[in-house]
């Protein structure tokens, strides 16, 4: 489902390809309204977007945070950083 913002669609397309998900997957399309994505695109102070994928969850952050690093059984294999 298009967001109406080609920048968001581009970043979500990159994330979906990076993590092997469909661009139409709910976990990807739900990212269009996430505060951290809006901060990265519209706030000059947010210079980083960190994208982590685990199972059916995708987490965004404007800082490098390894959300799943403590869980040794975690299925996180990749973290996408966009600067």
trRosetta pair geometry for C-beta under 8 A, 3 or more apart (Angstrom, degrees):
i j d omega theta_ij theta_ji phi_ij phi_ji
1 24 6.9 97 -12 -137 61 80
1 29 5.2 63 43 -142 97 141
2 9 6.3 -11 -140 -90 74 133
3 8 4.6 -51 71 88 158 133
3 9 5.7 -162 26 -57 104 85
3 12 7.6 124 -21 4 132 146
3 29 7.8 180 -66 -151 93 74
3 32 4.1 -170 -106 -138 128 134
5 8 4.2 61 89 10 109 111
5 9 6.7 168 89 -12 57 86
5 32 7.4 144 43 -153 111 99
5 41 7.6 62 161 168 138 165
6 9 5.4 -54 -144 40 38 115
6 10 6.1 45 155 -26 68 103
7 10 5.8 -52 -150 32 29 113
7 11 6.6 22 155 -12 63 105
7 41 5.3 122 123 -133 140 128
8 11 6.0 -58 -148 40 31 106
8 12 6.0 26 157 -14 67 112
8 31 7.6 174 -171 111 99 90
8 32 5.2 76 163 -128 141 77
8 37 6.3 72 -122 157 95 130
8 41 6.9 -47 -67 -57 77 159
9 12 5.8 -58 -141 43 27 109
9 13 6.1 33 155 -24 64 107
10 13 5.7 -55 -147 34 27 112
10 14 6.6 27 154 -18 62 103
11 14 5.7 -52 -151 34 33 112
11 15 6.4 32 152 -17 66 106
11 31 7.9 -126 107 129 103 133
11 37 6.8 166 95 -144 149 109
11 40 7.9 114 -115 98 165 137
11 41 7.8 -118 -14 -70 147 112
11 49 7.1 -9 -155 102 138 162
11 82 6.6 -34 -133 -62 106 176
12 15 5.6 -51 -145 39 34 112
12 16 6.2 36 155 -22 66 104
12 23 6.6 100 126 -148 96 84
12 28 5.2 112 -175 178 104 96
12 29 7.3 76 -174 -89 150 38
12 31 5.4 163 -104 73 107 128
12 32 6.8 -23 -57 -68 148 76
13 16 5.8 -51 -143 35 30 110
13 17 6.4 26 158 -14 63 107
13 23 5.3 2 -109 -112 71 125
14 17 6.0 -61 -150 40 28 107
14 18 6.0 30 154 -23 66 111
14 80 7.3 153 130 -173 101 148
14 82 7.5 99 98 -85 148 129
15 18 5.6 -55 -141 37 29 114
15 19 6.2 3 167 4 65 112
15 21 7.7 -15 125 48 76 118
15 28 6.5 165 93 -127 110 98
15 31 7.1 44 65 -1 158 176
15 51 5.1 -105 -117 170 118 163
15 53 7.7 147 -179 -56 96 121
15 58 6.9 79 165 -157 134 145
15 80 6.0 -165 -111 57 75 161
16 19 6.5 -71 -143 51 23 92
16 20 8.0 -102 167 73 54 9
16 21 4.5 -99 -147 79 74 88
16 22 6.3 -46 -169 114 127 15
16 23 4.5 177 60 -85 170 59
16 25 6.7 157 -126 27 113 112
16 28 4.7 16 -79 -109 109 151
17 20 7.5 31 -172 -73 28 33
17 23 7.9 4 -43 -65 76 94
18 51 7.6 97 75 92 144 131
18 78 6.7 -150 158 125 100 143
18 80 5.0 66 130 -81 165 134
19 51 8.0 -110 -39 134 125 116
19 53 4.3 80 -126 -7 143 169
19 58 7.3 -135 -2 -101 173 114
19 78 6.9 -163 -96 70 73 123
19 80 7.5 -89 -45 -25 94 127
21 25 4.7 -76 172 18 109 153
21 27 6.5 -87 -159 72 156 115
21 28 5.7 167 115 -46 130 121
21 53 7.5 -155 -27 -138 129 149
22 25 4.4 125 63 -38 84 92
22 28 7.2 -143 91 15 54 140
23 28 5.9 -122 -152 118 35 156
24 28 7.3 49 46 64 6 122
24 29 6.6 13 -157 -44 38 121
25 28 4.7 82 66 9 88 104
25 29 7.0 -178 84 -4 42 88
26 29 5.8 -59 -134 46 33 103
26 30 5.9 41 163 -29 67 107
27 30 6.2 -47 -144 28 23 115
27 31 7.8 37 148 -33 51 97
27 56 5.9 -149 -75 -177 136 64
27 57 6.9 -150 -140 -114 122 17
27 58 5.2 117 164 -3 102 109
28 31 5.9 -45 -170 8 39 117
28 58 7.0 61 -85 5 51 159
29 32 6.2 -18 -176 -9 53 113
30 33 7.0 -63 -176 38 51 95
30 34 7.4 68 133 -46 71 101
30 58 7.9 148 70 51 104 109
31 34 5.1 -41 -154 2 53 124
31 37 5.8 105 165 -45 87 151
31 58 6.3 -42 -72 97 117 132
31 60 6.5 111 -142 -38 102 133
32 37 7.2 -106 -141 91 19 155
33 38 7.9 2 -163 -39 33 118
34 37 4.7 82 73 5 93 106
34 38 7.2 -172 92 -5 48 87
34 60 5.1 107 132 38 148 139
35 38 5.7 -62 -151 41 34 110
35 39 6.1 37 153 -23 69 106
36 39 5.5 -48 -144 34 33 115
36 40 6.4 36 155 -22 63 103
36 46 7.7 -179 -160 -162 62 145
36 49 6.7 129 147 -131 99 86
36 60 4.0 179 78 122 133 109
36 61 5.7 -85 -137 -109 155 16
36 62 5.2 -156 -148 -38 94 86
37 40 5.8 -52 -150 33 31 112
37 41 6.4 18 157 -9 64 111
37 49 6.8 57 -107 -134 56 133
37 60 5.7 -35 -47 -179 82 168
38 41 6.0 -64 -145 44 29 104
38 42 5.7 -19 173 20 68 120
38 43 7.9 66 127 -12 65 100
39 42 6.8 -80 -127 54 17 81
39 43 4.6 -26 -162 22 64 130
39 46 4.1 108 144 -41 95 167
39 62 5.4 -57 102 -70 134 142
40 43 7.3 -11 -51 45 11 89
40 46 4.9 -107 -90 124 44 121
40 48 7.3 -89 -115 93 106 23
40 49 4.1 14 -105 -67 158 112
40 62 6.1 -165 -68 -105 87 96
40 82 7.2 62 -174 89 146 114
43 46 4.4 65 81 6 109 106
46 49 7.6 57 152 -66 107 77
46 62 4.5 -65 -146 -146 107 135
47 83 6.2 16 154 -153 84 79
48 62 5.9 117 76 -172 76 55
48 63 6.6 82 81 -99 127 28
48 64 7.0 -53 150 -45 151 76
48 81 6.5 -27 -161 -164 101 94
48 82 7.2 141 -160 76 50 54
48 83 5.6 -17 -103 -101 72 74
49 60 6.4 -26 -166 -159 91 101
49 61 7.7 143 -158 75 45 42
49 62 6.5 -28 -96 -105 52 58
49 81 7.4 151 80 -158 52 46
49 82 4.4 -10 59 58 102 104
49 83 8.0 -163 24 -71 69 34
50 60 6.9 141 77 -159 58 47
50 61 4.4 -18 59 63 110 92
50 62 7.4 -165 13 -81 88 8
50 63 6.7 -42 1 86 132 28
50 64 5.5 145 -80 -106 145 47
50 65 6.5 150 85 32 156 70
50 79 6.4 -9 -168 177 93 110
50 80 7.4 147 -161 82 43 54
50 81 5.5 -13 -105 -105 70 75
50 82 8.0 -160 -70 24 29 70
51 58 6.4 -8 -169 -175 91 102
51 59 7.5 157 -153 80 44 49
51 60 5.8 -12 -100 -101 69 72
51 79 7.0 156 77 -167 51 60
51 80 4.1 -14 60 64 107 104
51 81 7.7 -165 22 -73 73 31
51 82 7.2 39 -8 -6 109 104
52 58 7.1 162 83 -156 46 53
52 59 4.8 -11 59 57 98 97
52 61 7.7 19 0 5 106 107
52 66 7.7 134 -93 -137 147 45
52 67 5.7 178 69 30 160 113
52 68 6.6 176 165 4 139 109
52 76 5.9 -11 -171 -132 104 128
52 79 5.2 -19 -94 -116 82 88
52 80 7.8 -167 -69 27 37 71
53 57 7.2 164 -151 91 48 54
53 58 5.0 -15 -100 -103 77 80
53 59 7.9 -171 -75 20 33 68
53 76 6.9 145 76 -121 49 77
53 78 7.1 8 41 69 103 87
54 57 5.4 -9 67 63 79 99
54 59 7.8 5 16 -1 99 106
54 67 8.0 -127 -5 90 135 112
54 68 5.4 129 -64 -68 151 157
54 74 6.2 -56 -127 -169 134 95
54 75 5.4 128 -149 66 80 86
54 76 4.8 -46 -81 -66 102 85
55 75 6.0 100 -50 53 74 135
59 67 5.5 7 79 5 162 162
61 64 7.5 140 98 -95 125 12
61 65 4.9 -86 152 29 176 113
61 67 7.7 168 -34 -46 137 112
64 81 6.9 -7 -97 -106 98 126
66 69 3.6 45 128 -34 120 124
66 79 7.2 -79 -108 -70 77 154
67 76 7.9 146 69 -67 83 158
68 71 5.3 -57 -171 43 74 110
68 74 4.0 133 161 -143 115 151
68 76 4.3 137 71 -10 142 138
69 74 7.5 -71 -83 21 16 158
69 76 7.9 -67 -67 67 51 142
71 74 4.1 103 94 -52 103 100
76 79 7.1 30 175 -61 116 86
